[in-house]
């Protein structure tokens, strides 16, 4: 249980939760670990789950539901969560989560989380805040998918995926092309253009952003 409490304290939803509430919630429904082999599907489209998943070890990727034109949506690293959008709905899961390597996943079911949300105001606030941030992220994603030029789409994507002012590109370039709906040559030209205009500095797969606000409004 000690390890579970340490993991929960690292998550944006349950960080700083009251220890008494955590232990009481675990008595109601104890979180459990799953071992997932590389290449196995963790969650699939159409699946209905009343649980939140925490990637503890390894890496996983999210793909679009369409198997005929599978699009890489994002990569998960340890202590990221997925499944939260379906936790309090009866709607099926909309994407495919696949283990990129052998993974260890912590499963927090609806009963456990509901107890925390009901009994700990900090968890309740952080849960609402996390959902609000997720909505903002999706709005940003729509922005760069519907933007005009390749430079504008890339600028929006870099801004929405930055940690501070740094973007670590963890996906293949062809996957990024698919996400932005532009060709490979257009993507590389856009990178070159942003760098020549003084908005980014590239070092292999790391991109440092300069003057982010001006960059977002510079291209059309």
C-alpha positions in Angstrom: 0.0 0.0 0.0 2.9 2.3 0.6 3.9 2.3 -3.1 0.3 3.0 -4.1 0.1 6.0 -1.7 3.4 7.3 -3.2 2.1 7.0 -6.7 -1.2 8.7 -5.8 0.7 11.6 -4.3 2.5 12.1 -7.6 -0.8 12.4 -9.6 -2.4 15.7 -10.4 -5.8 14.5 -9.1 -4.8 12.9 -5.9 -1.6 14.8 -4.9 -1.8 16.0 -1.3 -4.9 14.0 -0.6 -5.8 13.4 3.0 -4.1 10.1 4.1 -7.1 9.0 6.2 -9.4 9.4 3.2 -7.0 7.5 1.0 -6.8 4.6 3.4 -10.6 4.6 3.9 -11.1 4.6 0.1 -8.7 1.7 -0.3 -10.8 -0.2 2.3 -13.8 0.3 0.1 -12.0 -0.6 -3.1 -8.3 -1.4 -3.2 -6.3 -0.2 -6.3 -4.6 -3.0 -8.2 -1.6 -3.3 -10.5 -1.7 -4.9 -13.9 1.2 -6.2 -15.9 0.8 -5.6 -19.6 3.1 -7.1 -22.2 4.6 -5.1 -25.1 2.1 -4.8 -28.0 -0.9 -5.7 -25.9 -4.0 -3.5 -26.0 -4.7 -1.9 -22.6 -7.9 -0.2 -23.7 -9.8 -0.6 -26.9 -12.5 1.4 -28.8 -16.0 0.4 -27.7 -14.8 -0.8 -24.3 -16.7 0.5 -21.3 -14.6 1.0 -18.2 -15.4 2.4 -14.8 -11.8 3.0 -13.9 -8.8 5.3 -14.3 -5.5 3.9 -15.4 -2.1 5.1 -14.3 1.0 4.1 -16.3 3.6 3.3 -13.6 6.4 1.7 -15.7 7.1 1.5 -19.4 5.4 3.5 -22.2 2.2 3.3 -24.1 0.6 5.0 -27.1 -2.9 6.1 -28.0 -4.2 5.5 -31.6 -7.4 6.5 -33.3 -10.2 4.0 -33.3 -10.1 3.6 -37.1 -8.0 0.5 -37.8 -7.9 1.2 -41.6 -6.3 4.6 -41.0 -4.6 4.3 -37.6 -3.4 7.7 -36.4 -1.0 8.1 -33.5 -2.6 10.5 -31.1 -0.1 10.7 -28.2 2.5 8.9 -26.2 2.2 8.1 -22.5 5.1 8.1 -20.0 5.2 7.0 -16.4 2.7 8.6 -14.0 0.4 9.8 -16.8 -3.2 8.8 -16.6 -5.8 7.7 -19.2 -9.5 6.7 -19.1 -10.6 9.8 -17.1 -13.0 11.0 -19.8 -15.1 7.8 -19.6 -15.1 7.5 -15.8 -18.5 9.0 -15.2 -20.3 8.3 -18.4 -21.8 5.2 -20.1 -20.0 6.0 -23.3 -17.5 3.5 -24.7 -13.8 4.3 -24.9 -13.0 6.1 -28.2 -9.3 5.4 -28.7 -6.9 2.4 -28.6 -4.2 2.4 -25.9 -1.4 0.0 -26.7 1.6 -1.0 -24.6 4.8 0.3 -26.4 6.9 -1.7 -24.0 6.2 -4.0 -21.1 4.1 -1.9 -18.7 2.9 -1.9 -15.2 -0.4 -0.1 -14.8 -2.3 0.9 -11.6 -6.1 0.7 -11.9 -8.2 3.1 -9.8 -11.8 2.1 -10.1 -14.8 4.4 -9.9 -15.7 3.4 -6.4 -12.3 4.3 -5.0 -12.2 7.7 -6.8 -15.8 8.5 -5.9 -15.1 8.0 -2.2 -12.1 10.4 -2.5 -14.1 13.0 -4.4 -16.9 12.8 -1.9 -14.7 13.0 1.2 -11.7 15.2 0.3 -12.4 18.7 -1.1 -8.8 18.9 -2.4 -9.2 15.9 -4.6 -12.6 17.2 -5.8 -11.0 20.6 -6.8 -8.0 18.9 -8.5 -10.3 16.5 -10.4 -12.4 19.4 -11.8 -9.2 21.4 -12.6 -7.7 18.4 -14.4 -10.8 18.0 -16.6 -10.8 21.7 -17.3 -7.2 21.5 -18.5 -8.0 18.5 -20.6 -10.8 20.5 -22.3 -8.4 23.4 -22.9 -5.9 20.9 -24.4 -8.5 19.5 -26.8 -9.5 23.0 -27.8 -5.9 23.8 -28.6 -5.6 20.6 -30.6 -8.6 21.6 -32.7 -6.9 25.0 -33.2 -3.8 23.5 -34.8 -5.7 20.9 -36.8 -7.9 23.6 -38.3 -5.2 26.2 -38.7 -4.3 27.6 -42.2 -0.6 27.2 -43.1 1.8 24.4 -42.2 3.7 26.9 -40.1 0.6 27.9 -38.1 -0.3 24.3 -37.5 3.2 23.5 -36.3 3.3 26.6 -34.1 0.1 25.6 -32.4 1.3 22.0 -31.9 4.6 23.1 -30.4 2.9 25.6 -28.1 0.3 23.0 -26.8 3.0 20.3 -26.3 5.6 22.4 -24.5 6.8 21.8 -21.0 7.9 25.3 -20.0 9.4 26.6 -23.2 10.8 23.2 -24.4 9.2 20.5 -26.6 10.6 17.0 -26.6 9.3 15.3 -29.8 8.7 11.7 -28.8 6.7 10.7 -32.0 8.0 9.9 -35.5 7.9 12.7 -38.0 5.4 10.8 -40.2 3.1 10.5 -37.2 3.4 14.2 -36.6 2.6 14.8 -40.3 -0.6 12.7 -39.9 -1.6 14.6 -36.8 -1.2 18.0 -38.5 -2.6 16.8 -41.8 0.4 18.0 -43.8 3.1 16.4 -46.0 6.6 15.5 -44.7 8.3 18.1 -46.9 5.8 20.8 -45.7 6.6 19.8 -42.1 10.3 20.2 -42.6 9.9 23.5 -44.4 7.7 24.7 -41.5 10.4 23.8 -39.0 13.0 25.6 -41.1 10.7 28.7 -41.4 10.0 28.9 -37.7 13.7 28.6 -37.0 14.7 31.3 -39.6 12.1 33.6 -38.2 13.6 33.3 -34.7 10.7 31.5 -33.0 12.4 28.2 -32.3 15.8 26.6 -31.7 16.1 22.9 -32.7 18.5 20.4 -31.3 17.7 17.0 -32.7 14.4 16.1 -31.1 14.3 19.0 -28.7 12.8 22.3 -29.7 13.1 25.5 -27.6 10.4 28.0 -28.1 11.1 31.8 -28.2 8.4 34.5 -28.2 5.6 32.0 -28.1 2.7 34.5 -28.1 4.1 36.3 -31.2 4.8 33.0 -32.9 1.1 32.0 -32.6 -0.1 35.2 -34.2 2.7 35.6 -36.8 1.6 32.9 -39.3 -1.6 32.6 -41.2 
